[in-house]
Amino acid sequence: QVQLVESGGGLVQPGGSLRLSCAASGSILSIAVMSWYRQAPGKQRELVAAIASSGGSTNYADSVKGRFTISRDNAKRSVYLQMNSLKSEDTAVYYCNAATAYNVYWGQGTQVTVSS
């Protein structure tokens, strides 16, 4: 089992920045990939960014490339999402996701609202 707790969401003006954090606990050695997803009202949940546990390769949605950066701190058992140049269309609930060979785990989500 893996437990995930997100933090760092909030209200920010367009053009601003936020940093989301996801703290993992439990069977973290079994995690292959950690990701951030988001879901806006009335829309499907979509992948924002992912980082592999082995090698650290990353992947981003086209809509966030150049603005968002996913990173990890193994010592702190945490994954981060640095979000810069935020736009109103980035408004959503952001979820941390951990994938093992056999299971997928989700955090409870954190709200990000981009508005003036």
N, C-alpha and C positions, 0 to 999 in steps of 0.2 A: 504494500500500500504506500501511496505517496500523498502527502497533504501539501496544498499550495495556498499561500495567503498573499494577496495582492495589496499594494498600498500606493499612494502617490497621486491618485486622481484628484480632480477638482475643476474649478472654473478658471478659464484663462482667456485673455483677449486674443483675437486673430493676430498672428505673427509672433505670439509668445511661445514659451517652452514649458514642458513638464517632463518629469522623470518618474516612470512607474517602476516599482520594485515587486519582485515575486520571490518569496522565501519558501524553500522546499524543505520538507522533513519526511522521515520515514525511509523507505527503501530507495534512496536517491542514487545509489550506485547502479541501479537497474535502468535509469533514465537514459534513453538514446538521443532524444531531441526535446528541447524546450522551445515553446513558441508563445507568441502573443496573437490573440485573435480579438476581433471587435465585432459588436453587433449594434447597429443603429436602429432606431424605431422603425418597424415595418420592413426591415431588410434582413437578409440571411447573415448568419455569422460568417466572417471572412478572415482568412489568414492575413496577418499584418507582417510578421517577421518570425524567423526561426533560427535557432543556433544548435549545431550538433554538439553533443557532449564530447565526442572523440574528434579532435582536430579543430573544432570551433568554427567550421564553415557556416556561413550565414546565407539567408535567403530573405528577400523582401518583396512585398506587393509593389507593383509598379507605381501605385498611387502615393507611396511613402518613400520611395527611393530618393536618396539625397537629403531627406529631411529627418528620418528616424534612424536610430542606431540601436541594435540589440547587442547586449554584452552579458558576460557572466562573471561571477566571482565564486570560484569553487570553494574557497576557504569559508565564505559566508553562506554557501549553499543558496545563492541567489542569482536571479537573472533580472536584467534591467532593460527598460525601453526608454531611451532618450528621445524625446519628441520635440523637434524644433520647427519653426515657421508654421505653426499650427493654423489650420483652416477650419472654417465652420463645418465643413464636411467630414472632419475628423471626430466630430461629436459622436460618442458611442459609449457603450459599456465595454471595457477592455478586460479580457480574460487571459489568465496565464494557463498554459497547457503543458503537460508533461507526457511524453509517449515512451513506453517501454516496448519490449518485444511482444507483449501480450495484452497490455492495457493502455488506456488513455485516461488521464486525470485532469480535472478542471478546478480552478480556483473559483471563488464566489463572485468575482468581477469587481471592477472599480469604475465609477462613472467619470468620464472626461467630457467636459462641456466647453466648447470654444464659441465665445459670444462676446460682443461688445456691449 
